[in-house]
Amino acid sequence: MTKCAFIPNFFKFYNMLWSAALPFLKRHPRLAPTFDRRINPVHLEPADIWIQAASAGEAYLAVCIIKALDVDRPVTILLTTTTEQGMEILTQALSQKEYSPHISLCFDIFPLDSPKAMDKAVYQVNPAVMVLLETELWPAHLYALKRNHTRVLIINGRLSRKSSRYYRLTKAFWRCFAPERILAISDQDAQRFSQVFSHTHIGIMDNIKFDRMKFQKTDTDSDVSALAAIVPRQLPLSILASFRRQEEKQIIDMVKGLKKEVPNQVIALFPRHVHRIAPLLKKLNNNGLKVYKGSQISSVLTGPAIILWDRFGDLYQAYKHADVVFVGASLVPLGGQNFMEPAALGIPTIIGPHWQDFAWVGKEIFNTGAVTRCKNRQHVVKTMCRHLVKSGNRKTRIDAVSHYISQKQGGAQIAAETILASWKRNRPFIGN
């Protein structure tokens, strides 16, 4: 660990901040049920490898890594997460023990980064290897790990432009406990990490999220969604999905444009957040659009309609029956939403110009013909109408996306091999 004269003074101040904040955090509704476990982690079990999966997205990555680990001797792995949803994913996905019999798993909540709590946590676990998924950098945690001589790995690493600016400004501090290895998901992310951790070994890996992608057969008749059950089979179905409040005015204009260009269709709206249903419905009505809420429709529609879907969790199934899909958070700089779900189903998928949060997919995805990036809402409407009039071959799109994704899969295996190599290097096996 690089010696930094100001580090002891920093942690004195950092500890004071935590002492002041803890009484308020204790009353936080999401922290209160597990607060004592987060601040006094004496319950943590010793482990050879400790993997931290901050929330739901990282938890899915951790599951892929555990299933890819091919170990030839007993190893104990502690999986921690910060959220209840993350814990639910970890425990349910790994409950069937579809992983090496040499692996012993334990699950727990990740402690708060109070220096006292983290010192105790690292002492309790005493890991040979600490795996941080994506970007999970906490100063007290890293400091305790370094003093414990634990090898720290950042796997599936990504660093946004905004975050990298902050880390660059404070790089003298972070370099004092830099990770031993970083595997970034793109050249751009690797470059950003190198500007902060110049002495760390930084490599590139395929995003583990590709390993989780599945492909849908063209026949969906046996898997009818709640939306498909009310849409007349002879009418095309357009879905506008995962759009945010900041896009609602443009979405309304898009609905008008779609309705004008292709009157004989059903348009289904799936806002990103359910709490926007009521205000969005009011806006649509004020713009002279007759809209049905999904929960109010009990039988098959008799003709073209606009549906505002007001039930959570039905979007993926609805995608399977769409003729064209627009995925939001992309008309304005919001980072985008997951456009690969409908694309992998062979549905013509349209996004706006902003997709930074999914840049890891790669620009080459637009060459498959399954995903189209448009420069504005007018371009989106024109492209959607083109697909409604001439849909093309769905199987061809599925095959193109399948081939594209298959070439990028294998990230979990690379991560697993890197973790095992670090573990064996730090805790060599001594046989009889």
C-alpha positions as a Markdown table, in Angstrom:
| # | Residue | x | y | z |
|---|---|---|---|---|
| 1 | Met | 0.0 | 0.0 | 0.0 |
| 2 | Thr | 1.3 | 3.4 | -1.0 |
| 3 | Lys | 2.1 | 5.5 | 2.1 |
| 4 | Cys | 0.2 | 8.8 | 2.3 |
| 5 | Ala | 0.9 | 11.1 | 5.2 |
| 6 | Phe | -2.6 | 12.5 | 5.2 |
| 7 | Ile | -4.4 | 9.2 | 5.4 |
| 8 | Pro | -4.6 | 8.8 | 9.2 |
| 9 | Asn | -5.9 | 12.3 | 9.6 |
| 10 | Phe | -8.4 | 11.7 | 6.8 |
| 11 | Phe | -9.8 | 8.7 | 8.6 |
| 12 | Lys | -10.1 | 10.5 | 11.9 |
| 13 | Phe | -12.3 | 13.1 | 10.1 |
| 14 | Tyr | -14.1 | 10.4 | 8.1 |
| 15 | Asn | -14.9 | 8.6 | 11.3 |
| 16 | Met | -16.3 | 11.8 | 12.8 |
| 17 | Leu | -18.6 | 12.2 | 9.8 |
| 18 | Trp | -19.9 | 8.7 | 10.2 |
| 19 | Ser | -20.5 | 9.1 | 14.0 |
| 20 | Ala | -22.6 | 12.2 | 13.2 |
| 21 | Ala | -24.5 | 10.5 | 10.4 |
| 22 | Leu | -25.3 | 7.1 | 12.0 |
| 23 | Pro | -28.2 | 8.4 | 14.2 |
| 24 | Phe | -30.0 | 9.7 | 11.1 |
| 25 | Leu | -29.2 | 6.6 | 9.1 |
| 26 | Lys | -30.6 | 4.4 | 11.8 |
| 27 | Arg | -34.1 | 6.0 | 11.2 |
| 28 | His | -33.9 | 5.5 | 7.4 |
| 29 | Pro | -36.8 | 3.1 | 6.5 |
| 30 | Arg | -34.6 | 1.0 | 4.1 |
| 31 | Leu | -31.7 | 0.7 | 6.5 |
| 32 | Ala | -33.5 | 0.4 | 9.8 |
| 33 | Pro | -34.3 | -3.4 | 9.6 |
| 34 | Thr | -30.6 | -4.3 | 9.0 |
| 35 | Phe | -28.9 | -1.3 | 10.6 |
| 36 | Asp | -27.4 | -3.2 | 13.6 |
| 37 | Arg | -25.9 | -5.8 | 11.2 |
| 38 | Arg | -24.5 | -3.1 | 8.9 |
| 39 | Ile | -22.8 | -1.2 | 11.8 |
| 40 | Asn | -21.6 | -4.2 | 13.9 |
| 41 | Pro | -20.7 | -7.0 | 11.5 |
| 42 | Val | -19.6 | -9.6 | 14.0 |
| 43 | His | -21.9 | -12.0 | 12.2 |
| 44 | Leu | -19.8 | -12.1 | 9.1 |
| 45 | Glu | -18.2 | -15.5 | 8.5 |
| 46 | Pro | -14.6 | -16.1 | 7.4 |
| 47 | Ala | -14.2 | -16.6 | 3.7 |
| 48 | Asp | -11.4 | -17.2 | 1.2 |
| 49 | Ile | -13.1 | -14.9 | -1.4 |
| 50 | Trp | -15.4 | -12.0 | -0.7 |
| 51 | Ile | -17.6 | -10.8 | -3.5 |
| 52 | Gln | -19.5 | -7.5 | -3.1 |
| 53 | Ala | -22.6 | -7.1 | -5.4 |
| 54 | Ala | -24.0 | -3.7 | -4.5 |
| 55 | Ser | -27.5 | -4.1 | -5.9 |
| 56 | Ala | -29.7 | -6.1 | -8.3 |
| 57 | Gly | -27.6 | -5.6 | -11.4 |
| 58 | Glu | -24.3 | -6.6 | -9.7 |
| 59 | Ala | -26.1 | -9.5 | -8.0 |
| 60 | Tyr | -26.9 | -11.1 | -11.4 |
| 61 | Leu | -23.2 | -10.7 | -12.3 |
| 62 | Ala | -22.2 | -12.4 | -9.1 |
| 63 | Val | -24.5 | -15.4 | -9.9 |
| 64 | Cys | -22.9 | -15.8 | -13.3 |
| 65 | Ile | -19.4 | -15.7 | -11.8 |
| 66 | Ile | -20.2 | -18.3 | -9.1 |
| 67 | Lys | -21.6 | -20.7 | -11.7 |
| 68 | Ala | -18.5 | -20.3 | -13.9 |
| 69 | Leu | -16.0 | -21.0 | -11.1 |
| 70 | Asp | -14.3 | -24.3 | -11.7 |
| 71 | Val | -12.5 | -25.1 | -8.4 |
| 72 | Asp | -10.5 | -28.3 | -7.6 |
| 73 | Arg | -10.4 | -27.8 | -3.8 |
| 74 | Pro | -12.6 | -26.4 | -1.1 |
| 75 | Val | -13.2 | -22.7 | -1.1 |
| 76 | Thr | -15.5 | -20.5 | 1.0 |
| 77 | Ile | -17.1 | -17.5 | -0.7 |
| 78 | Leu | -18.9 | -14.7 | 1.0 |
| 79 | Leu | -21.5 | -12.8 | -1.1 |
| 80 | Thr | -22.6 | -9.5 | 0.2 |
| 81 | Thr | -25.0 | -6.9 | -1.1 |
| 82 | Thr | -26.3 | -3.5 | -0.1 |
| 83 | Thr | -30.0 | -3.9 | -0.9 |
| 84 | Glu | -32.8 | -6.3 | -0.1 |
| 85 | Gln | -33.4 | -6.9 | -3.8 |
| 86 | Gly | -29.8 | -7.9 | -4.3 |
| 87 | Met | -30.0 | -10.3 | -1.4 |
| 88 | Glu | -33.2 | -11.9 | -2.9 |
| 89 | Ile | -31.6 | -12.4 | -6.3 |
| 90 | Leu | -28.4 | -14.0 | -4.8 |
| 91 | Thr | -30.2 | -16.4 | -2.5 |
| 92 | Gln | -32.9 | -17.4 | -5.0 |
| 93 | Ala | -30.7 | -17.8 | -8.0 |
| 94 | Leu | -28.1 | -19.8 | -6.1 |
| 95 | Ser | -30.5 | -21.9 | -4.1 |
| 96 | Gln | -30.4 | -24.8 | -6.5 |
| 97 | Lys | -26.6 | -25.2 | -6.0 |
| 98 | Glu | -25.9 | -25.2 | -9.7 |
| 99 | Tyr | -22.2 | -24.6 | -9.1 |
| 100 | Ser | -19.1 | -26.5 | -8.1 |
| 101 | Pro | -19.6 | -28.8 | -5.0 |
| 102 | His | -16.2 | -27.5 | -3.7 |
| 103 | Ile | -17.8 | -24.1 | -3.2 |
| 104 | Ser | -19.3 | -23.2 | 0.2 |
| 105 | Leu | -21.4 | -20.1 | 0.0 |
| 106 | Cys | -22.6 | -17.7 | 2.6 |
| 107 | Phe | -24.7 | -14.5 | 2.1 |
| 108 | Asp | -24.8 | -11.3 | 4.2 |
| 109 | Ile | -25.4 | -7.6 | 4.1 |
| 110 | Phe | -22.6 | -5.3 | 3.2 |
| 111 | Pro | -21.5 | -3.1 | 6.2 |
| 112 | Leu | -21.6 | 0.7 | 6.3 |
| 113 | Asp | -18.3 | 2.2 | 5.5 |
| 114 | Ser | -17.7 | 3.4 | 9.0 |
| 115 | Pro | -14.0 | 2.8 | 9.7 |
| 116 | Lys | -14.7 | 1.0 | 12.9 |
| 117 | Ala | -17.3 | -1.3 | 11.2 |
| 118 | Met | -15.1 | -2.0 | 8.2 |
| 119 | Asp | -12.1 | -2.8 | 10.3 |
| 120 | Lys | -14.2 | -5.3 | 12.2 |
| 121 | Ala | -15.7 | -6.7 | 9.0 |
| 122 | Val | -12.4 | -7.3 | 7.2 |
| 123 | Tyr | -10.9 | -8.9 | 10.4 |
| 124 | Gln | -13.9 | -11.2 | 10.7 |
| 125 | Val | -13.9 | -12.3 | 7.0 |
| 126 | Asn | -10.1 | -12.2 | 6.5 |
| 127 | Pro | -10.4 | -12.8 | 2.7 |
| 128 | Ala | -7.5 | -13.6 | 0.5 |
| 129 | Val | -9.3 | -11.9 | -2.4 |
| 130 | Met | -11.9 | -9.1 | -2.5 |
| 131 | Val | -14.0 | -8.8 | -5.7 |
| 132 | Leu | -15.7 | -5.5 | -6.3 |
| 133 | Leu | -18.2 | -5.7 | -9.2 |
| 134 | Glu | -18.4 | -2.7 | -11.6 |
| 135 | Thr | -17.4 | 0.2 | -9.4 |
| 136 | Glu | -17.8 | -0.1 | -5.6 |
| 137 | Leu | -15.1 | 2.0 | -4.0 |
| 138 | Trp | -15.4 | 2.8 | -0.3 |
| 139 | Pro | -12.3 | 4.3 | 1.4 |
| 140 | Ala | -12.6 | 2.6 | 4.8 |
| 141 | His | -13.3 | -0.7 | 3.1 |
| 142 | Leu | -10.3 | -0.5 | 0.8 |
| 143 | Tyr | -8.0 | 0.8 | 3.6 |
| 144 | Ala | -8.9 | -2.2 | 5.8 |
| 145 | Leu | -8.4 | -4.6 | 3.0 |
| 146 | Lys | -4.9 | -3.2 | 2.1 |
| 147 | Arg | -3.8 | -3.5 | 5.8 |
| 148 | Asn | -5.1 | -7.1 | 5.7 |
| 149 | His | -2.9 | -7.8 | 2.6 |
| 150 | Thr | -6.1 | -8.8 | 0.7 |
| 151 | Arg | -5.8 | -8.8 | -3.1 |
| 152 | Val | -8.5 | -6.4 | -4.4 |
| 153 | Leu | -10.0 | -7.0 | -7.9 |
| 154 | Ile | -12.5 | -4.8 | -9.8 |
| 155 | Ile | -14.4 | -7.1 | -12.2 |
| 156 | Asn | -16.7 | -6.0 | -15.0 |
| 157 | Gly | -15.4 | -2.5 | -14.2 |
| 158 | Arg | -17.0 | 0.6 | -15.6 |
| 159 | Leu | -16.4 | 4.3 | -14.8 |
| 160 | Ser | -18.7 | 7.0 | -16.2 |
| 161 | Arg | -17.3 | 10.2 | -17.5 |
| 162 | Lys | -18.9 | 12.1 | -14.5 |
| 163 | Ser | -17.4 | 9.7 | -11.9 |
| 164 | Ser | -14.0 | 9.6 | -13.5 |
| 165 | Arg | -13.8 | 13.4 | -13.2 |
| 166 | Tyr | -14.3 | 13.1 | -9.5 |
| 167 | Tyr | -11.8 | 10.3 | -9.1 |
| 168 | Arg | -9.2 | 12.1 | -11.2 |
| 169 | Leu | -9.4 | 15.1 | -8.9 |
| 170 | Thr | -8.8 | 13.0 | -5.9 |
| 171 | Lys | -6.5 | 10.4 | -7.5 |
| 172 | Ala | -3.7 | 11.0 | -5.0 |
| 173 | Phe | -6.0 | 9.8 | -2.3 |
| 174 | Trp | -7.3 | 6.7 | -4.1 |
| 175 | Arg | -3.9 | 5.6 | -5.2 |
| 176 | Cys | -3.0 | 5.0 | -1.6 |
| 177 | Phe | -5.1 | 1.8 | -1.7 |
| 178 | Ala | -5.3 | 1.0 | -5.4 |
| 179 | Pro | -6.7 | -2.4 | -6.5 |
| 180 | Glu | -4.2 | -5.0 | -7.7 |
| 181 | Arg | -6.2 | -5.8 | -10.9 |
| 182 | Ile | -9.0 | -4.1 | -12.9 |
| 183 | Leu | -10.9 | -5.8 | -15.7 |
| 184 | Ala | -12.9 | -3.1 | -17.5 |
| 185 | Ile | -15.7 | -3.7 | -20.0 |
| 186 | Ser | -14.4 | -1.3 | -22.7 |
| 187 | Asp | -11.3 | 0.5 | -23.8 |
| 188 | Gln | -12.9 | 3.8 | -22.7 |
| 189 | Asp | -13.5 | 2.5 | -19.2 |
| 190 | Ala | -10.0 | 1.1 | -19.0 |
| 191 | Gln | -8.5 | 4.5 | -20.0 |
| 192 | Arg | -10.6 | 6.2 | -17.3 |
| 193 | Phe | -9.4 | 3.8 | -14.7 |
| 194 | Ser | -5.8 | 4.2 | -15.8 |
| 195 | Gln | -6.0 | 7.9 | -15.2 |
| 196 | Val | -6.8 | 7.2 | -11.5 |
| 197 | Phe | -4.8 | 4.0 | -10.9 |
| 198 | Ser | -1.8 | 4.4 | -13.0 |
| 199 | His | 0.2 | 1.6 | -11.4 |
| 200 | Thr | -2.7 | -1.0 | -11.4 |
| 201 | His | -2.7 | -3.8 | -14.0 |
| 202 | Ile | -5.8 | -3.0 | -16.1 |
| 203 | Gly | -7.2 | -5.3 | -18.7 |
| 204 | Ile | -10.3 | -5.6 | -20.9 |
| 205 | Met | -13.1 | -8.2 | -20.6 |
| 206 | Asp | -16.4 | -8.8 | -22.2 |
| 207 | Asn | -19.3 | -7.5 | -20.1 |
| 208 | Ile | -20.8 | -10.4 | -18.1 |
| 209 | Lys | -24.2 | -9.0 | -18.9 |
| 210 | Phe | -23.9 | -10.6 | -22.3 |
| 211 | Asp | -23.7 | -14.0 | -20.6 |
| 212 | Arg | -27.2 | -13.5 | -19.2 |
| 213 | Met | -28.8 | -12.7 | -22.5 |
| 214 | Lys | -31.3 | -15.3 | -23.9 |
| 215 | Phe | -32.9 | -15.7 | -27.2 |
| 216 | Gln | -36.6 | -16.2 | -28.0 |
| 217 | Lys | -38.0 | -18.6 | -30.6 |
| 218 | Thr | -40.2 | -17.0 | -33.2 |
| 219 | Asp | -43.3 | -18.8 | -32.1 |
| 220 | Thr | -44.9 | -17.0 | -29.2 |
| 221 | Asp | -48.4 | -18.4 | -29.4 |
| 222 | Ser | -47.8 | -20.6 | -26.4 |
| 223 | Asp | -46.7 | -17.6 | -24.2 |
| 224 | Val | -49.4 | -15.0 | -24.5 |
| 225 | Ser | -48.9 | -11.8 | -22.5 |
| 226 | Ala | -51.6 | -9.9 | -20.7 |
| 227 | Leu | -51.3 | -7.2 | -23.4 |
| 228 | Ala | -51.5 | -9.6 | -26.3 |
| 229 | Ala | -54.7 | -11.1 | -24.9 |
| 230 | Ile | -56.5 | -7.8 | -25.5 |
| 231 | Val | -54.9 | -6.7 | -28.8 |
| 232 | Pro | -56.7 | -7.8 | -32.0 |
| 233 | Arg | -54.5 | -10.2 | -33.9 |
| 234 | Gln | -55.1 | -8.4 | -37.2 |
| 235 | Leu | -53.7 | -5.1 | -35.9 |
| 236 | Pro | -50.0 | -4.2 | -35.5 |
| 237 | Leu | -48.8 | -3.4 | -32.0 |
| 238 | Ser | -46.4 | -0.5 | -31.3 |
| 239 | Ile | -44.8 | -0.3 | -27.8 |
| 240 | Leu | -43.3 | 2.9 | -26.4 |
| 241 | Ala | -41.3 | 1.6 | -23.3 |
| 242 | Ser | -39.3 | 2.8 | -20.3 |
| 243 | Phe | -39.6 | 6.5 | -21.1 |
| 244 | Arg | -39.2 | 9.0 | -18.3 |
| 245 | Arg | -41.0 | 12.1 | -17.1 |
| 246 | Gln | -38.6 | 14.4 | -19.0 |
| 247 | Glu | -39.6 | 12.7 | -22.3 |
| 248 | Glu | -43.4 | 12.7 | -21.8 |
| 249 | Lys | -44.1 | 15.7 | -24.1 |
| 250 | Gln | -42.1 | 14.1 | -26.9 |
| 251 | Ile | -43.8 | 10.8 | -26.3 |
| 252 | Ile | -47.2 | 12.4 | -26.7 |
| 253 | Asp | -46.1 | 14.0 | -30.0 |
| 254 | Met | -44.8 | 10.6 | -31.1 |
| 255 | Val | -48.2 | 9.0 | -30.3 |
| 256 | Lys | -49.9 | 11.6 | -32.4 |
| 257 | Gly | -47.5 | 11.1 | -35.3 |
| 258 | Leu | -47.8 | 7.3 | -35.2 |
| 259 | Lys | -51.6 | 7.5 | -35.1 |
| 260 | Lys | -51.6 | 9.9 | -38.0 |
| 261 | Glu | -49.2 | 7.9 | -40.2 |
| 262 | Val | -50.6 | 4.4 | -39.4 |
| 263 | Pro | -54.1 | 4.8 | -38.0 |
| 264 | Asn | -54.9 | 1.1 | -38.0 |
| 265 | Gln | -52.7 | 0.0 | -35.0 |
| 266 | Val | -52.6 | -0.4 | -31.3 |
| 267 | Ile | -50.1 | 1.8 | -29.4 |
| 268 | Ala | -49.1 | 0.7 | -25.9 |
| 269 | Leu | -47.3 | 3.0 | -23.5 |
| 270 | Phe | -45.1 | 1.6 | -20.7 |
| 271 | Pro | -43.7 | 4.5 | -18.6 |
| 272 | Arg | -40.5 | 3.7 | -16.7 |
| 273 | His | -42.1 | 4.6 | -13.3 |
| 274 | Val | -45.6 | 3.6 | -12.3 |
| 275 | His | -46.2 | 6.7 | -10.3 |
| 276 | Arg | -46.3 | 8.7 | -13.6 |
| 277 | Ile | -49.4 | 6.8 | -14.8 |
| 278 | Ala | -52.0 | 9.4 | -13.4 |
| 279 | Pro | -50.2 | 12.6 | -14.5 |
| 280 | Leu | -49.4 | 11.1 | -17.9 |
| 281 | Leu | -53.0 | 10.0 | -18.5 |
| 282 | Lys | -54.1 | 13.6 | -17.7 |
| 283 | Lys | -51.5 | 15.0 | -20.2 |
| 284 | Leu | -52.7 | 12.5 | -22.9 |
| 285 | Asn | -56.3 | 13.4 | -22.4 |
| 286 | Asn | -55.5 | 17.2 | -22.5 |
| 287 | Asn | -53.9 | 16.6 | -25.9 |
| 288 | Gly | -57.2 | 15.2 | -27.2 |
| 289 | Leu | -56.0 | 11.5 | -27.2 |
| 290 | Lys | -58.5 | 8.9 | -26.0 |
| 291 | Val | -56.5 | 6.4 | -23.9 |
| 292 | Tyr | -57.5 | 3.2 | -22.1 |
| 293 | Lys | -55.7 | 2.1 | -18.9 |
| 294 | Gly | -54.6 | -1.5 | -19.3 |
| 295 | Ser | -56.3 | -2.6 | -16.0 |
| 296 | Gln | -59.7 | -1.3 | -17.3 |
| 297 | Ile | -59.7 | -3.5 | -20.4 |
| 298 | Ser | -61.4 | -6.9 | -19.8 |
| 299 | Ser | -61.8 | -8.2 | -23.3 |
| 300 | Val | -60.3 | -8.0 | -26.8 |
| 301 | Leu | -60.4 | -4.5 | -28.2 |
| 302 | Thr | -62.6 | -4.0 | -31.2 |
| 303 | Gly | -60.2 | -1.7 | -33.1 |
| 304 | Pro | -57.2 | 0.6 | -33.0 |
| 305 | Ala | -56.5 | 2.1 | -29.5 |
| 306 | Ile | -54.0 | 3.8 | -27.3 |
| 307 | Ile | -53.3 | 1.8 | -24.1 |
| 308 | Leu | -51.5 | 3.2 | -21.0 |
| 309 | Trp | -50.2 | 0.1 | -19.2 |
| 310 | Asp | -50.6 | 0.5 | -15.4 |
| 311 | Arg | -49.3 | -2.8 | -14.1 |
| 312 | Phe | -45.7 | -3.4 | -13.2 |
| 313 | Gly | -43.7 | -6.4 | -14.5 |
| 314 | Asp | -45.5 | -7.1 | -17.8 |
| 315 | Leu | -43.1 | -5.4 | -20.2 |
| 316 | Tyr | -40.9 | -8.2 | -21.2 |
| 317 | Gln | -43.8 | -10.5 | -22.0 |
| 318 | Ala | -45.4 | -7.7 | -24.0 |
| 319 | Tyr | -42.3 | -7.2 | -26.1 |
| 320 | Lys | -42.7 | -10.7 | -27.5 |
| 321 | His | -45.9 | -9.7 | -29.4 |
| 322 | Ala | -44.9 | -6.2 | -30.6 |
| 323 | Asp | -44.3 | -5.3 | -34.2 |
| 324 | Val | -42.0 | -2.4 | -33.3 |
| 325 | Val | -40.6 | -1.1 | -30.0 |
| 326 | Phe | -39.2 | 2.3 | -28.9 |
| 327 | Val | -37.1 | 2.2 | -25.7 |
| 328 | Gly | -37.0 | 5.5 | -23.8 |
| 329 | Ala | -34.6 | 7.4 | -21.5 |
| 330 | Ser | -32.9 | 8.0 | -24.9 |
| 331 | Leu | -34.6 | 11.1 | -26.3 |
| 332 | Val | -32.9 | 13.3 | -23.7 |
| 333 | Pro | -29.6 | 12.7 | -21.9 |
| 334 | Leu | -30.8 | 10.1 | -19.3 |
| 335 | Gly | -28.4 | 7.3 | -20.3 |
| 336 | Gly | -31.0 | 5.0 | -22.0 |
| 337 | Gln | -32.7 | 1.8 | -20.9 |
| 338 | Asn | -32.2 | -1.8 | -21.9 |
| 339 | Phe | -32.9 | -2.0 | -25.6 |
| 340 | Met | -31.3 | -5.5 | -25.9 |
| 341 | Glu | -34.4 | -7.2 | -24.4 |
| 342 | Pro | -36.7 | -6.6 | -27.4 |
| 343 | Ala | -33.8 | -6.8 | -29.9 |
| 344 | Ala | -32.9 | -10.3 | -28.7 |
| 345 | Leu | -36.6 | -11.2 | -29.3 |
| 346 | Gly | -36.3 | -10.2 | -33.0 |
| 347 | Ile | -38.5 | -7.1 | -32.6 |
| 348 | Pro | -37.4 | -4.0 | -34.6 |
| 349 | Thr | -36.1 | -1.8 | -31.7 |
| 350 | Ile | -35.7 | 2.0 | -31.9 |
| 351 | Ile | -33.8 | 4.2 | -29.5 |
| 352 | Gly | -33.0 | 8.0 | -29.4 |
| 353 | Pro | -29.6 | 9.6 | -29.6 |
| 354 | His | -28.7 | 9.1 | -25.9 |
| 355 | Trp | -27.6 | 5.6 | -24.8 |
| 356 | Gln | -24.5 | 6.2 | -22.7 |
| 357 | Asp | -25.5 | 3.7 | -20.0 |
| 358 | Phe | -25.6 | 0.9 | -22.6 |
| 359 | Ala | -22.5 | 1.9 | -24.6 |
| 360 | Trp | -21.0 | -1.4 | -23.4 |
| 361 | Val | -23.2 | -3.1 | -26.0 |
| 362 | Gly | -21.1 | -1.6 | -28.7 |
| 363 | Lys | -22.0 | 0.5 | -31.8 |
| 364 | Glu | -21.7 | -2.6 | -34.0 |
| 365 | Ile | -25.2 | -3.7 | -32.7 |
| 366 | Phe | -26.7 | -1.1 | -35.1 |
| 367 | Asn | -25.2 | -3.1 | -38.0 |
| 368 | Thr | -27.4 | -6.1 | -37.2 |
| 369 | Gly | -30.5 | -4.3 | -38.4 |
| 370 | Ala | -32.3 | -5.2 | -35.1 |
| 371 | Val | -31.6 | -1.9 | -33.4 |
| 372 | Thr | -31.9 | 1.6 | -34.9 |
| 373 | Arg | -30.5 | 4.7 | -33.3 |
| 374 | Cys | -32.5 | 7.8 | -34.3 |
| 375 | Lys | -31.5 | 11.5 | -34.0 |
| 376 | Asn | -34.8 | 12.9 | -32.7 |
| 377 | Arg | -38.5 | 12.0 | -32.1 |
| 378 | Gln | -39.5 | 12.7 | -35.7 |
| 379 | His | -36.9 | 10.3 | -36.9 |
| 380 | Val | -38.2 | 7.7 | -34.4 |
| 381 | Val | -41.7 | 8.0 | -35.7 |
| 382 | Lys | -40.6 | 7.7 | -39.3 |
| 383 | Thr | -38.6 | 4.6 | -38.5 |
| 384 | Met | -41.3 | 3.0 | -36.5 |
| 385 | Cys | -43.8 | 3.5 | -39.3 |
| 386 | Arg | -41.5 | 2.0 | -41.8 |
| 387 | His | -41.3 | -1.2 | -39.7 |
| 388 | Leu | -45.0 | -1.2 | -39.3 |
| 389 | Val | -45.6 | -1.1 | -43.0 |
| 390 | Lys | -42.7 | -3.6 | -43.8 |
| 391 | Ser | -41.7 | -5.6 | -40.8 |
| 392 | Gly | -39.0 | -7.8 | -42.4 |
| 393 | Asn | -38.0 | -11.2 | -41.2 |
| 394 | Arg | -38.0 | -11.7 | -37.4 |
| 395 | Lys | -35.9 | -14.9 | -37.5 |
| 396 | Thr | -33.2 | -13.1 | -39.5 |
| 397 | Arg | -33.0 | -10.4 | -36.8 |
| 398 | Ile | -32.9 | -13.0 | -34.0 |
| 399 | Asp | -30.1 | -14.8 | -35.8 |
| 400 | Ala | -28.1 | -11.6 | -36.3 |
| 401 | Val | -28.4 | -10.5 | -32.6 |
| 402 | Ser | -27.7 | -14.0 | -31.4 |
| 403 | His | -24.5 | -14.1 | -33.5 |
| 404 | Tyr | -23.5 | -10.7 | -32.2 |
| 405 | Ile | -24.1 | -11.5 | -28.6 |
| 406 | Ser | -22.5 | -15.0 | -28.8 |
| 407 | Gln | -19.3 | -13.4 | -29.9 |
| 408 | Lys | -19.2 | -11.2 | -26.8 |
| 409 | Gln | -20.1 | -13.9 | -24.2 |
| 410 | Gly | -17.5 | -15.5 | -21.9 |
| 411 | Gly | -17.0 | -12.6 | -19.5 |
| 412 | Ala | -18.0 | -14.7 | -16.5 |
| 413 | Gln | -15.5 | -17.3 | -17.4 |
| 414 | Ile | -12.7 | -14.7 | -17.7 |
| 415 | Ala | -13.8 | -13.2 | -14.3 |
| 416 | Ala | -13.8 | -16.7 | -12.7 |
| 417 | Glu | -10.3 | -17.6 | -13.9 |
| 418 | Thr | -8.9 | -14.2 | -12.7 |
| 419 | Ile | -10.4 | -14.6 | -9.3 |
| 420 | Leu | -9.2 | -18.2 | -8.9 |
| 421 | Ala | -5.7 | -17.2 | -10.0 |
| 422 | Ser | -5.6 | -14.4 | -7.5 |
| 423 | Trp | -6.8 | -16.7 | -4.7 |
| 424 | Lys | -4.2 | -19.4 | -5.4 |
| 425 | Arg | -1.5 | -16.8 | -5.6 |
| 426 | Asn | -2.4 | -15.3 | -2.2 |
| 427 | Arg | -3.3 | -18.5 | -0.5 |
| 428 | Pro | -1.3 | -21.3 | -2.1 |
| 429 | Phe | -2.5 | -24.8 | -1.5 |
| 430 | Ile | -0.2 | -27.0 | 0.6 |
| 431 | Gly | -1.0 | -30.7 | 0.1 |
| 432 | Asn | -0.2 | -33.7 | 2.2 |
